[in-house]
Amino acid sequence: MSDSHHNTPAVVEEPIPNPGLPAHHWRPTDVDERAEKRAERQVAAFFGLSMVCAVLFVVAYFTLEIGDNFDTFAGLGASTVALGLSLGGALLLIGLGIIQWARKLMGDHEIIEMRHPAASSDEDRAATLEALSIGTEESGIGRRPLVRNTLLGAVAMTGLPAVVLLRDLGPTNAEIANAEEGLGLQHTIWKQGMRLVRDVVGTPIRASELEIGDLVNAAPEALFPTEENGYPEIEGIPLQVQKAKGAIIVVKMEPQDITPGEGRENWSVNGILCYSKICTHVGCPISLYERTTHHVLCPCHQSTFDLADSAKVVFGPAHRPLPQLPLAVDEEGYLIAQSDFTEPIGASYWEREKQ
């Protein structure tokens, strides 16, 4: 008995009858070289105009006034209108250029692809890579340097608005050096002799009031100015910035449980320690305290710090200990800061030295 029938290839039936495809209609750019070149110039023009809009965004950002005496246009803030139109135009023109490129210059062949119920075979994957290579060739990106280069230029130029807008994240280092508000990232409002006060109410914290296991959310006294303490009034954005940066937690534990860091032997007062409330991962406020282990947990991503050991990271994505504020007591027994934090508080950033 012959086994030849075992070598007969199986016939794959299509799920539905093949309806066929209508005759292919060639586009003008497929048969007319002049139309093709004209379409290429049109696409490049869209990308070029996108670059112009990106430049206009930067010009508008630096030239149009904002604030109390801002420029207006049709009753609206001229800066807002100009920035919106220029950035929107830059993105829109890139989209229009890509659409025009696809409609007039990229390959225009109809294809059929059968759906498969399971993962593709190695042959299908190889065919897909080949089709991708063919698609790249048909797009003409390799042989149309004018379109390719203007597209790359337009995309690169749209990054300019993002770079310029980084200025709004805060003052530069040069501005920080001349600013009395301390709005930069390097320093906070804390300084030598400033009292620690309870958050919200602003009452000073006496060292004798704290008991073992206590954790108090606190703030700088300068944020609660009175006639007695003599601190100047802070309002608006500077106040919000200093509240965020100056937030602290104060804990008390048995002095023998503390492992002070190098040079920090005199930073605590009778087992009382003070750390920044801002997590060094992405800046979330922390205060979930576990008394027996002296661990504090960030609720955002579960970074855990050992407050008895210089707030070193014991778990989670944070890579830096919480900055510690050196403490002392004044003549009336209230907790005060010996100085500002000796390192920037909060999450890492590009100008922060590795510690």
N, C-alpha and C positions, 0 to 999 in steps of 0.2 A: 504494500500500500504506500503510495507516494505521500511524502510530507511537504510537497511543494506548496500546498494551500496555506501552510503556516507562514510562509514568507510574503503572502499577499498583503500589501499595505491596507490599513483600515480606511474606509471612506468616511470623512468627517462631514456630517450633514449640517447645513446652515440652519439656524433657528427659524429663520423666515426666508422666503424666496428672495433672491437678489433682484431688487427693482431696477438695477442698472442706474447709470448716471447720464444726465443730459450732455450734449456736446459741449466741450470746453470753449468758453469765449475768451479770446485773448484781449488783454487790456492794451490801451494805446502805448503804455510804457514797455510792453512786452515786444512790440513789433516796430516801434519808432524810437530810434536812438536819441533824437532830439527831445522827444517827450520824456524819455528816461532821464536825460541830463537836466531838463527843466524841473522835474519832480525832485531830483536830488538837490538842486539848488533851493527849492521850496522847503524841503526838510531841514537843510542846513540853516536857512533863514529863521525858521522857528527856534532852533537851538541857539542861534546867535542872539535873537531877541530875548530869549530866556536869560542869557548872560548879562544883557543890558539891564534887565529888570533886577537881577541880583545886585548889580553895581548901584542902581538907583536906590535900592533898599538901604545899602550902607550909607549913601550920601544923605538920604532922608533921616536916618538915625542920628547922624552927627550934626545936621544943620537945622532941623526943625525944633523949635523950643517946646518944652513940656513944663508942667508945674503950674504955678499960679498965673503967670502971664504967657499962656501958650498960644501958638499960632492956630488960626482957625481956617476951615474951608467949608463953605456952605453950612455954617453953623456947627460943624463938627471939628474935633481936634485934627489939625492938619497932619500931625505926626502919625496918629492912628490910621488915618485914611491913606497916607502915602505908604506906610509900612505894609498895610494890608493889601493894597493894590499891587505894589511891587513884588511882594513875596508870592501873592496869589498868581500874578502874571508869570513869574518865573516858573512855578510849578505847572501852570496851565499850558504854557508854551512847550514845555518838555513833553507833556502828554499829547498835545496836538501834533508835534513833530513825529513822535513814535507812531501815532495812528496813521498819519500821512505816509510814513515810511512803510508800514505794514500793508496799507491799501494799494500803494502804487509801485513799490520796489521789491518787497519780499516775494518769495515763491508763492504761486497761486494755483497749486495743484490740489484737486479733491482727493481725499483719502478715505478709506474704510478700515475700521479696526473692530474686530470681533471681541466681544467681552469674554473674559475667562473667569470661571468660578473659583480658581485657586491661583497660587503664586505662579508667576511666569516661569517658563523653562529657561535653561541657559541659552538656548538658541534665540528665544524671544528677547531676552535681555541684550544679547549681542546685536540683534536686529534693532532694538530700541536705541542703543548707542550709535549704531550706524545711521539711523534716521535722524538722531540729534545732530550728528556731524553733517549730514546732508542739509538739514534745516539751517545750520549755521552758515553753510556755504551758500544756500539760496537766499539767506537774508542779505547777503552782499556786504556784511560788515568788514570782511577782510579785503574786499576789492573796491570799497567805496570809502576811501580815507577822508573825504570831505564830510560825509555824514557821520562816520565814526568819531572823528576828532571833534566836530562841533557838539555831538552828543556828550562825549566825555567832558568837554569844556563846560557845557551847560550844567551837567550834574555836579561837577566840581565847584562851579560858581555858586550853586544853591547852598553850598556849605558855608559861604561867607555870612549870610544872615545868622546862622546858628552860632558861629564864632563871635560875631559882634554882640549877640544877645547875651553871651556869657558875662559881659560887663555888668549886667543887671543882677548877677548873683551876689555882688557886694563890692566894696571899694578895693582898689589895687593896694599893693604894699606901700607905694608912695603916698597914697591918700590916707592910709592907716597911720603912717608916721606923723602926719600933720593933723589928724582928727582927734578931738577930745572926747568924742562919744564912744570910741573904742568899738566901732562897728565891724572891724575886720575879724579874721579867723584866728589870728595869733594870740590875742589877749581878751580878757574879760574885764568887767568893772571892779573885780575884787582887787583890793590893795591892802597894805599893811595897816593893821588896827581896825579894819572894818568889822563890825559885829555881824554875827550870824543871826537871822531872824526867822521866825516861823513863816512858812509860805502862806499867802492869802491875808493873814491877820497882821503880820509884820512886827510881832512882839519879840524882843531879844530873848535869846536862849541862855539861861544860866546853867553852868556846868553841873551844879549840884541838883538840878531838877531832873536830870536824866537818870534812868535806871537801867540795869543790865538787860539787854534784849530790845531796848527801844530803837526804833528807826523813825527819824523826823525828817519830813520834807521841808527844806529851808531855802533861803534866798539871801542876797546881799542887802544890808540895811540901806544902802544908797537908793534902792528901788522904792523905799518907803520914807521919803523925805519929810521931816518935821522941823519945827523951830528949834527943838532941843538938839537934834543930831546935826542940823546945819547943811544937809546935803541938798544940792540944787534939784529943782523939779525936772523930770525927764518925761517927755510926751511922745506920742506917735510911734513911728517906726523904731527910733533908737530905744524906746522903752521896751518894745516887744523883743527886739534883738537881745538886749541885755537880760531880760527875763529868761529867754531861752538858753543863753550861754551861761548865765550865772546860777542856774538851778543846781542844787546840791542835795545830798542825803547825809544825815548825821546819825551815826550808830554808836552804841555803847556796848562794850563786851568786857570780859575779864581781862585785865592788862596782861596776864601771863599767856593768854591765847593769841596775842598779837605777835606776828613776825614782821618787824619793820624792815622796809627796804633799805638798801645802802644809802646812808646820808639822811634817812628819815627817822632816826631814833627819837627826835624831839618833836615830831609832827602830831602826836596824839596828846590828849589831856586826860589822865586817869582812865584810860580805856576808851576814850571818845575819839572817833575817827570821822573824817569828812571826805567825801568823794563827789565827783561830778555826777549828776543825775542822768547825763546824756550817754547812751550806749555808744561804744566806739565802733560798732558795726555800721549802722546806717543812721544813727542819731535818735533812736526812740527813747522816750523817758522811761526810767526803770525805778522800781521800788518794791518789788515782790521779794520779801526778805524771809529767809529761813534761819531762825534764831540759833538752833543747835549747831548747824554747820557753818554759820556766818556767810552763807552764800546768798547773793542777790541775783534775781533772774530778770532778763529782759523779756517782756511779753510778746514782742514782735517775732523774734526768731530764736528764742530760747538760749541766747548767750548767757552763760553763768559765770559770775565773778566771785572770788574768795576775798571778802572784805578784811579778813584777818591777816591776809598775806598780800598786802599792797594791791588788792583788787585784781589779782592775776586771773586770766581766763582759764576756767577749768572745763568748760564745755561750750560748744556752739561755734558759729561762724566768725565771731569777733576775734581779732588778732592782737589787740592792744588792751592792757589793763585800763581800768577807769582812772583818769587823772585824780590825784589826791591833793587836797587843799591843806597846807600846813596850819595847825591850830595852836592857839594860846588862849589865855584868859586875861581880861583886863582887871583893873583895881576893884571893880564891883563884882567880879566873879562871872562876867558874861563871856561867852565864847567869841573870839575874834580870829581873823585871819592873820597869819604871819606875813603873807604876801599874796600875789596873784598865783594862779596855777603855774607850775613851772613847765608845762607843755600845753599845746593847743587841746581844747576839749572837742569831743564829738568824733565823727567818722574821719577816716583818712582822706587826704586830698593830695594833689600833685606836688605841692610845695612843702609838705610836712616831712620832716626828717624821720627816717626809720628809727624806731626805738626798740 
